[in-house]
Amino acid sequence: LGPMCDLLWSDPDDRGGWGISPRGAGYTFGQDISEQFNHSNSLSLISRAHQLVMEGFNWCHERNVVTIFSAPNYCYRCGNQAAIMELDDNLKYTFASPP
């Protein structure tokens, strides 16, 4: 479960480097980590989920990472918006609210 758990539960953070996740699983990672990961893997963006964001999506790490949350009003009590990321054939993306 180690690597899969880390992949699912790790979250971006304002602090640099790696940190202990307050969730009790995974880690936190700073902008330096996301930039290094993107560079090492020839990526321009980490698109991730599994973290509540009130606007449906949220950019961080100078737009190197985007978190997308597609469940509106999570648990019928959070009042959050939902979003989906749509990709075209050229991998250009837009964000939309699900119907």
Secondary structure by P-SEA (a helix, b strand, c coil): caaaaaaacccccccccbbbbccccbbbbcaaaaaaaaaaacccccccccccccccccccccccbbbbbcccccccccbbbbbbbbbccccbbbbbccc
